Amino acid sequence: MARRYLFLVGSTRRGGNTEHLARIAAHALPEDAEQHWLHLLDYPLPPFTDTRHSSGYAMPEGNARMLADATLAATDLVFVAPTYWYGLPWPLKHYLDHWSHWMRIPELQFKQTLAGRTLHAVIVDSDEDPADGSSLPVIDSLRRTAEYMAMQWHGVLLGHANRPGEIANDAAAISAAGVYFT
Ligand SMILES: Cc1cc2nc3c(=O)[nH]c(=O)nc-3n(C[C@H](O)[C@H](O)[C@H](O)COP(=O)(O)O)c2cc1C
């Protein structure tokens, strides 16, 4: 089956370092791999509310249904995530919270469909000393998310930069990007 990569850009700005690094990595994808890019700011989701033990959940609609369907259609999910406060930026965290809803709609077969598929992550933080490890909590949370969903965890492509464009100076990250998907 041809691989279908869904890149979910979770920055709160356009043209940021994380998307730049992810696009370099995507250049090395095989020609027959499909790429689909979504910037989560373009698809606002309703507030997430935990109604698991009260009213339950209805079939998602609008942007939520579009994002659920795009997620289900992907063989490979790529979280494109700047580190915010040692964690995921809110657009990706909010999207991920909605998985808790989509998993509980039997017709979507969400958890069953994602099982065995692959989770990737392109992450950029502004650590000047990469040993500071600002992104370790977000990497750990994504590894655990993959495990919980019975997905394959491909590991992280990590870069260090702050102002837009600075990622071009992170030679180690640019070099790692060239082989991240190979
Ligand atoms: C709200 C906020 C929180 C941040 N928290 C961290 C952090 O915990 N650790 C860190 O190293 N950088 C942190 N940063 C810096 C960003 O990770 C960094 O600027 C990154 O390059 C942004 O990626 P982007 O250009 O793709 O948006 C934070 C930035 C913002 C705006």
The ligand as a Tripos MOL2 file, in Angstrom:
@<TRIPOS>MOLECULE
LIG
   31    33     1     0     0
SMALL
NO_CHARGES

@<TRIPOS>ATOM
      1 C1          4.7830   30.2070   24.1410 C.3       1 LIG1
      2 C2          6.1740   29.7170   23.8130 C.ar      1 LIG1
      3 C3          6.7670   28.8120   24.6540 C.ar      1 LIG1
      4 C4          8.0650   28.3280   24.3540 C.ar      1 LIG1
      5 N1          8.6050   27.4020   25.1840 N.ar      1 LIG1
      6 C5          9.8500   26.9280   24.9160 C.ar      1 LIG1
      7 C6         10.4420   25.9450   25.7620 C.ar      1 LIG1
      8 O1          9.8500   25.4450   26.7220 O.2       1 LIG1
      9 N2         11.7090   25.5350   25.4690 N.ar      1 LIG1
     10 C7         12.4050   26.0380   24.4000 C.ar      1 LIG1
     11 O2         13.5610   25.6460   24.1940 O.2       1 LIG1
     12 N3         11.8380   26.9360   23.5370 N.ar      1 LIG1
     13 C8         10.5900   27.3950   23.7830 C.ar      1 LIG1
     14 N4         10.0090   28.2980   22.9200 N.ar      1 LIG1
     15 C9         10.7320   28.7050   21.6830 C.3       1 LIG1
     16 C10        10.2480   27.9670   20.4260 C.3       1 LIG1
     17 O3         10.2590   26.5590   20.6180 O.3       1 LIG1
     18 C11        11.1540   28.3140   19.2430 C.3       1 LIG1
     19 O4         11.1150   29.7060   19.0080 O.3       1 LIG1
     20 C12        10.8100   27.5930   17.9420 C.3       1 LIG1
     21 O5         11.7790   27.9040   16.9570 O.3       1 LIG1
     22 C13         9.4240   28.0000   17.4020 C.3       1 LIG1
     23 O6          9.1180   27.2000   16.2830 O.3       1 LIG1
     24 P1          8.3080   27.7870   14.9800 P.3       1 LIG1
     25 O7          9.2310   28.8380   14.3740 O.co2     1 LIG1
     26 O8          8.1090   26.6020   14.1190 O.co2     1 LIG1
     27 O9          7.0380   28.3880   15.4950 O.co2     1 LIG1
     28 C14         8.7320   28.7910   23.2020 C.ar      1 LIG1
     29 C15         8.1060   29.7230   22.3490 C.ar      1 LIG1
     30 C16         6.8390   30.1930   22.6570 C.ar      1 LIG1
     31 C17         6.1870   31.2080   21.7290 C.3       1 LIG1
@<TRIPOS>BOND
     1     1     2 1
     2     2     3 ar
     3     2    30 ar
     4     3     4 ar
     5     4     5 ar
     6     4    28 ar
     7     5     6 ar
     8     6     7 ar
     9     6    13 1
    10     7     8 2
    11     7     9 ar
    12     9    10 ar
    13    10    11 2
    14    10    12 ar
    15    12    13 ar
    16    13    14 ar
    17    14    15 1
    18    14    28 ar
    19    15    16 1
    20    16    17 1
    21    16    18 1
    22    18    19 1
    23    18    20 1
    24    20    21 1
    25    20    22 1
    26    22    23 1
    27    23    24 1
    28    24    25 2
    29    24    26 1
    30    24    27 1
    31    28    29 ar
    32    29    30 ar
    33    30    31 1
@<TRIPOS>SUBSTRUCTURE
     1 LIG1         1 GROUP 0 **** ****
